[in-house]
Amino acid sequence: MFTSFFLILLVWGGYRRIRTIVGKRPFSPVKIGIRLFILGLAMGLLFLIHPLEKATILYGGIGGVAGALFVYVMCNGLHFTIEGDNLYYQINPYLSMFLVGLVFIRIVMKLPEILYLTAWLDASDKPPLDLSNTYRIMDPASFLIIMMLFVYFVGSSCWIYYRGSRITR
């Protein structure tokens, strides 16, 4: 049951994310602030529980540089429109779909491991859990993607907030 719930949640989350990428979004400084606060908490927690190894630092740095590059591309494709009293912004949908696609490809690559864990949770007799292949909290490639997305979301949120607050309505 947990496995099917997880797969349904995964498909629904992907649909919802892609649906919100395309089109204009209303500018809301409060939502941007909440997003930055939640991202800060999540990254703080990740750095507290994730062991720092050479590979983690290397892949995290590569992900951070890639995220900064995506922020630069996003900044050049950001458009604001004013309709009535409301301010809307629109980012490059292809860039966002590319980033979402990276996450889904990584999830699909990790799916056998995730399904093994969820099948273990569904089992009634609970055989011994073999986590010999999952000794880390997160492998370096996943950490690269997480850091890339973190830098992208924080950088783009700050830039949207900066540009949106300077537009007079």
C-alpha positions in Angstrom: 0.0 0.0 0.0 2.8 2.4 0.9 4.5 1.7 -2.5 1.4 2.5 -4.5 0.8 5.6 -2.4 4.4 6.8 -3.1 4.1 6.2 -6.8 0.8 8.1 -7.0 2.3 10.9 -5.0 5.3 11.0 -7.3 3.2 11.3 -10.4 0.8 13.9 -8.9 3.8 16.0 -7.7 5.3 15.9 -11.2 2.1 16.9 -12.8 1.5 19.8 -10.3 5.1 21.1 -10.7 5.0 21.1 -14.5 1.6 22.7 -14.5 2.9 25.6 -12.3 6.0 26.1 -14.4 4.3 27.2 -17.6 2.6 30.6 -17.5 2.7 33.7 -15.4 2.8 33.6 -11.6 1.5 36.4 -9.3 4.3 38.3 -7.5 4.1 37.8 -3.8 6.9 38.9 -1.5 5.4 36.8 1.4 5.5 33.6 -0.6 9.1 34.3 -1.7 10.1 34.9 1.9 8.4 31.7 3.0 10.1 29.8 0.2 13.5 31.2 1.3 12.9 30.4 4.9 11.9 26.7 4.2 14.9 26.3 1.8 17.2 27.6 4.5 15.8 25.2 7.1 16.0 22.3 4.7 19.6 23.0 3.7 20.6 23.6 7.3 19.1 20.2 8.3 20.8 18.5 5.3 24.2 19.9 6.3 23.7 18.8 9.9 22.9 15.2 9.0 25.0 14.7 5.9 28.7 13.7 6.4 31.2 15.9 4.6 33.4 13.9 2.4 35.7 14.9 -0.4 33.3 13.7 -3.0 30.4 15.5 -1.3 32.2 18.8 -1.3 33.3 18.4 -4.9 29.9 17.4 -6.2 28.3 20.1 -4.0 30.6 22.7 -5.5 29.9 21.6 -9.0 26.2 21.7 -8.3 26.5 25.2 -6.8 28.3 26.5 -9.9 25.7 24.9 -12.2 22.9 26.4 -10.1 24.5 29.8 -10.4 24.7 29.4 -14.1 21.0 28.5 -14.3 20.3 31.6 -12.2 22.1 33.8 -14.7 20.1 32.2 -17.5 16.9 32.7 -15.6 17.7 36.4 -14.9 18.0 37.1 -18.6 14.6 35.4 -19.3 12.6 36.9 -16.5 9.6 39.0 -17.6 7.2 41.1 -15.4 3.7 42.2 -16.5 1.2 44.4 -14.8 -2.4 43.6 -15.2 -4.7 46.0 -13.3 -3.3 46.2 -9.8 -1.5 42.9 -9.9 2.1 42.2 -10.8 3.0 38.9 -12.5 6.3 37.3 -13.4 7.2 34.7 -15.9 10.5 32.7 -16.1 11.8 30.6 -18.9 9.7 27.5 -18.8 12.2 25.4 -20.7 14.9 26.0 -18.0 12.5 25.0 -15.2 11.3 21.9 -17.1 14.9 20.9 -17.6 15.6 21.2 -13.9 12.4 19.3 -13.0 13.4 16.6 -15.6 16.8 16.2 -13.9 15.1 15.6 -10.6 12.7 13.0 -12.1 15.5 11.2 -13.9 17.4 11.0 -10.6 14.3 9.7 -8.9 13.8 7.1 -11.6 17.4 6.0 -11.2 16.9 5.6 -7.5 13.5 4.0 -7.9 14.6 0.3 -7.3 16.1 1.3 -4.0 13.1 3.4 -3.0 10.7 0.5 -4.0 12.8 -1.9 -2.0 12.5 0.3 1.1 8.7 0.8 0.6 8.2 -2.9 0.0 10.0 -3.6 3.3 7.6 -1.1 5.0 4.6 -2.9 3.5 5.8 -6.4 4.5 4.0 -8.0 7.4 6.8 -10.3 8.5 9.6 -7.7 8.1 12.7 -9.6 6.9 16.0 -8.1 7.9 16.6 -4.8 6.1 19.7 -4.9 3.9 21.1 -1.4 3.5 24.6 -2.4 2.5 24.3 -0.4 -0.8 22.8 2.6 0.9 25.3 3.4 3.6 25.2 7.1 2.9 22.3 9.4 3.4 22.7 10.7 -0.1 25.1 9.7 -2.9 27.2 12.4 -4.5 25.2 12.6 -7.7 22.0 13.3 -5.8 23.9 15.9 -3.6 25.0 17.6 -6.8 21.4 17.9 -8.0 20.2 19.0 -4.6 22.9 21.8 -4.4 22.1 22.9 -8.0 18.4 23.2 -7.2 19.1 24.9 -3.9 21.3 27.6 -5.5 18.9 28.0 -8.4 15.8 28.4 -6.1 17.5 30.7 -3.6 19.2 32.8 -6.3 16.1 33.1 -8.5 13.8 33.9 -5.6 16.1 36.7 -4.4 16.3 38.1 -8.0 12.6 37.9 -8.5 12.1 39.6 -5.1 14.6 42.3 -6.0 13.3 43.0 -9.4 9.6 42.8 -8.4 9.9 45.1 -5.5 11.5 47.8 -7.7 8.6 47.9 -10.2 6.0 50.6 -9.4 2.4 49.7 -9.9 
